[in-house]
Amino acid sequence: MCTALCVTDSGACPFTNLLGAERFPLNSPIRHRTYQKSELIFGQGAVISGLYFLCRGAARLTHYTQRRKQYIVRLLGGGDLFGTPALWRTETSSVEARALAESVIGWVSSSDLQEIFRQEPGMILEIQRRLAQEVSELYVRLAEQAHLGTCGRLIQLLIELGRKYGRASSRGLLIDLEITEQELAEMLGCSREWVSKQMSTLQRRGLIFHCRGEIVILDEAGLQQLIAPPHKRQTFRDFGAM
């Protein structure tokens, strides 16, 4: 049970951010659990009956097609909410949630959440605002990926990792998350060998630095140029062919 405000990577407890610490119900029944890197939080098709939020760490939401092709729906950072379809009632999840690093996840049941809403109705409006923003971002993602092949999706993933988990360093934007070529391959649904080849090409071109799970984005603008709309970029099979 949560009896004190938890601290996230982005500051205070996400529920505190909704209305302010002075109005947050300190005796709310929020449960926390630590997940290790790559540990499943919940699977696609699982029945979920509450709202999840990421206190610390990193996680991803992935959707699998019937042919087991996977699509990253969203990357999660400290303070992000997920499991939102179960805000009001028990629902079957259309995505898998998995930790990308050691993470602390909070959870509150739908019934307890509704009680919080009754106490603090303003929270409903703020959560609706967040959901609207997430839907808007999802539409943008779908539009961007409509013209991207696997190479483009790799670049897009690197850019998103940088924006979500990056921090400025003397070398560039350091992705503060140890991630292997195998993990990148699994996110994209391709082979590790293919990812290794493309990452090496991007490094030779001075766009990224990559070594033993460490990724530094050296030229985000250059990466963006590679995934510009079709009428503004070259058609390519892989980076090595450019």
C-alpha positions in Angstrom: 0.0 0.0 0.0 1.3 3.5 -0.9 1.3 5.7 2.2 3.8 8.2 1.0 4.5 10.0 -2.3 6.9 7.9 -4.4 9.7 9.5 -6.4 10.0 8.9 -10.1 12.7 9.5 -12.7 10.8 12.7 -13.7 10.1 13.9 -10.2 7.1 13.2 -7.9 4.6 10.4 -8.1 2.6 10.7 -11.3 -0.6 10.9 -9.3 0.8 13.8 -7.3 1.5 15.6 -10.6 -2.1 15.4 -11.5 -3.4 17.7 -8.7 -0.5 18.6 -6.5 1.0 17.0 -3.4 -1.3 18.9 -1.0 -4.4 17.3 -2.4 -3.2 13.8 -3.1 -4.9 11.1 -0.9 -1.9 9.7 1.0 -3.8 6.6 2.1 -4.6 5.5 -1.5 -4.2 1.8 -2.1 -1.4 1.9 -4.6 0.8 -1.2 -4.8 4.4 -1.2 -6.0 6.6 -3.9 -7.4 10.1 -4.0 -8.8 10.6 -5.7 -12.2 14.0 -6.8 -13.5 15.2 -6.0 -17.0 13.2 -7.9 -19.7 10.7 -9.1 -17.1 7.1 -9.3 -18.3 4.7 -6.9 -16.6 1.7 -8.2 -18.4 1.2 -10.1 -21.6 -0.9 -9.3 -24.7 -4.3 -10.9 -24.1 -3.9 -10.8 -20.3 -6.9 -9.5 -18.3 -6.0 -6.3 -16.5 -8.1 -4.6 -13.9 -6.4 -1.4 -13.0 -4.0 1.4 -13.9 -0.3 1.0 -14.0 2.4 3.7 -13.7 6.1 3.7 -14.1 7.8 5.2 -11.0 11.4 4.5 -12.0 13.1 2.7 -14.9 12.0 2.1 -18.5 9.4 -0.2 -20.2 7.9 -0.7 -23.6 4.4 -1.6 -24.9 4.4 -4.0 -27.8 1.6 -5.4 -30.0 2.0 -8.7 -31.8 0.1 -9.6 -35.0 -1.3 -13.0 -35.7 2.0 -13.8 -37.6 3.9 -12.8 -34.4 5.3 -9.6 -36.1 5.8 -7.1 -33.3 5.2 -3.3 -33.3 6.4 -1.0 -30.5 3.3 1.0 -29.5 5.0 3.1 -26.9 8.2 3.6 -24.9 7.6 4.4 -21.2 9.6 6.6 -18.9 9.2 7.7 -15.3 5.8 9.1 -14.5 4.0 7.5 -17.5 0.6 5.8 -17.1 -0.4 2.6 -18.9 -3.1 0.0 -18.8 -5.5 2.8 -19.4 -8.2 0.7 -21.1 -8.9 -0.8 -17.6 -9.6 2.6 -16.0 -13.3 1.8 -15.6 -13.6 -2.0 -15.8 -11.6 -5.2 -16.4 -10.3 -5.4 -19.9 -8.2 -7.7 -22.1 -4.9 -6.0 -23.0 -4.1 -5.5 -26.7 -0.4 -5.0 -25.9 2.4 -6.6 -23.9 4.2 -4.6 -21.3 7.9 -5.5 -20.5 10.6 -3.8 -18.5 13.6 -2.4 -20.5 15.6 -1.9 -17.3 15.1 -2.6 -13.6 11.9 -0.7 -12.9 9.5 0.1 -10.1 5.8 -0.1 -11.3 2.8 1.2 -9.4 -0.7 -0.3 -9.7 -4.1 0.7 -8.5 -7.3 -1.3 -9.1 -10.1 0.1 -11.2 -12.5 0.1 -8.1 -10.0 1.9 -5.9 -9.2 4.4 -8.8 -12.9 5.2 -9.1 -13.0 6.0 -5.4 -10.1 8.3 -5.9 -12.0 9.9 -8.7 -15.0 10.5 -6.5 -12.7 12.2 -4.0 -10.8 14.2 -6.6 -13.0 14.6 -9.8 -10.5 17.0 -11.3 -8.2 14.0 -11.7 -10.5 12.6 -14.4 -10.0 15.6 -16.6 -6.2 15.4 -16.3 -6.1 11.7 -17.1 -8.4 12.4 -20.1 -6.0 15.0 -21.2 -3.1 12.6 -21.0 -5.0 10.0 -22.9 -5.8 12.4 -25.7 -2.1 13.3 -25.9 -1.2 9.6 -26.1 -3.7 9.0 -28.9 -2.4 12.0 -30.8 1.2 10.7 -30.5 0.1 7.3 -31.6 -1.5 8.7 -34.8 1.7 10.5 -35.6 3.7 7.3 -35.1 1.4 5.3 -37.4 1.7 8.0 -40.1 5.4 8.1 -39.8 5.8 4.3 -39.9 3.5 4.0 -42.9 6.4 4.9 -45.3 9.2 3.3 -43.3 10.9 0.0 -44.0 12.9 -1.9 -41.4 15.9 0.4 -41.8 13.7 3.5 -41.2 12.1 1.8 -38.2 15.6 1.2 -36.7 16.4 4.9 -37.1 13.1 5.9 -35.7 13.6 3.6 -32.7 17.0 5.1 -32.0 15.6 8.6 -32.1 12.8 7.7 -29.8 15.2 6.0 -27.4 17.3 9.2 -27.4 14.3 11.4 -26.7 12.9 9.2 -24.0 16.0 8.1 -22.2 18.8 10.3 -23.5 20.9 12.7 -21.5 23.4 15.2 -22.8 27.0 14.2 -22.6 30.3 15.6 -23.9 30.0 13.1 -26.8 26.4 13.7 -27.7 23.0 12.4 -26.6 23.7 9.3 -24.4 20.9 6.8 -24.2 20.8 6.1 -20.5 19.8 2.5 -21.0 22.0 -0.5 -21.7 20.5 -2.1 -24.8 22.1 -4.8 -26.9 21.8 -5.5 -30.6 19.8 -8.6 -29.9 17.3 -6.5 -28.0 17.1 -4.0 -30.8 16.5 -6.9 -33.2 13.7 -8.3 -31.1 12.0 -4.8 -31.0 12.2 -4.7 -34.8 11.4 -8.3 -35.5 14.7 -8.9 -37.4 18.0 -10.6 -37.0 20.8 -9.5 -34.7 23.3 -9.7 -37.6 21.2 -7.3 -39.7 21.0 -4.8 -36.8 24.8 -5.1 -36.2 25.4 -4.3 -39.9 23.2 -1.3 -39.9 24.5 0.1 -36.6 28.0 -0.2 -37.9 27.1 1.7 -41.0 25.5 4.5 -39.0 28.6 4.6 -36.8 30.9 4.9 -39.8 28.8 7.8 -41.1 29.3 9.6 -37.8 25.6 9.5 -36.8 25.9 7.4 -33.7 28.5 5.7 -31.5 27.7 2.2 -30.4 29.8 -0.2 -28.2 28.8 -3.0 -25.8 25.3 -1.9 -25.2 26.1 1.9 -25.1 24.5 4.1 -27.7 25.3 7.8 -28.2 23.4 9.8 -30.9 26.0 12.1 -32.4 23.8 13.7 -35.2 20.1 13.5 -34.6 19.4 15.8 -37.6 21.4 13.5 -39.8 19.3 10.5 -38.6 16.1 12.5 -39.2 17.1 13.2 -42.7 17.3 9.5 -43.5 13.7 9.0 -42.5 12.3 12.1 -44.1 9.1 11.7 -46.2 9.6 9.7 -49.4 9.7 12.7 -51.7 12.5 14.2 -49.6 14.8 11.2 -49.2 16.5 8.5 -51.2 15.0 5.1 -51.6 17.3 2.5 -50.0 17.4 -1.1 -49.1 19.8 -0.7 -46.3 22.2 2.0 -45.1 25.1 0.3 -46.7 23.6 0.8 -50.1 23.3 4.5 -49.8 
